[in-house]
């Protein structure tokens, strides 16, 4: 199956490379080629293609967001922030860019700013499950238990197959002293492959005794 996928990706790459060669000023061709390079793990080429798309069209918000995701994956948080800042300056309704800025701030432990960006993303699109899930983590870290529990339930309602959503809800329930329900979601997180913190497991079991 993986070999077939690799062959399919290579075929798509070849087709898009030809298109870019024939239409070097076609923004979407460069953008799509960059996305396929990303999927194929050809990171340097993905960066080059997305940079070209942005150079050809300085309003190409999607290219900025995807290029920012690559830099985030490389732990280049400043470059990722720069690109997502640029995206929201072009499009004030770019929910994913605000979500990404929240995650960048969360990684830098700037929790208040992370919350601000997550809430902005949600105000634009309240169906982004990952934003609710990440917001839960930040609110839990700040000790805002009621808000964390509300965010956790919303995140899970949007994606009930997310192991992280179940884990975060378990933690939020724990701090709200709803231990039995917390265990249910902790177990579901494990079933879905999440590596639950052993210290949390022990502490929860002690609360249930």
Secondary structure, 3 states (H helix, E strand, C coil): CHHHHHHHHHHHHHHHHHHHHHCCCCHHHHHHHHHHHHHHCCHHHHHHHHHHHHHHCCCCHHHHHHHHHHHHHCCCHHHHHHHHHHHHHHCCCCHHHHHHHHHHHHHCCCHHHHHHHHHHHHHHCCCCHHHHHHHHHHHHHCCCHHHHHHHHHHHHHHCCCCHHHHHHHHHHHHHCCCHHHHHHHHHHHHHCCCCCCHHHHHHHHHHHC
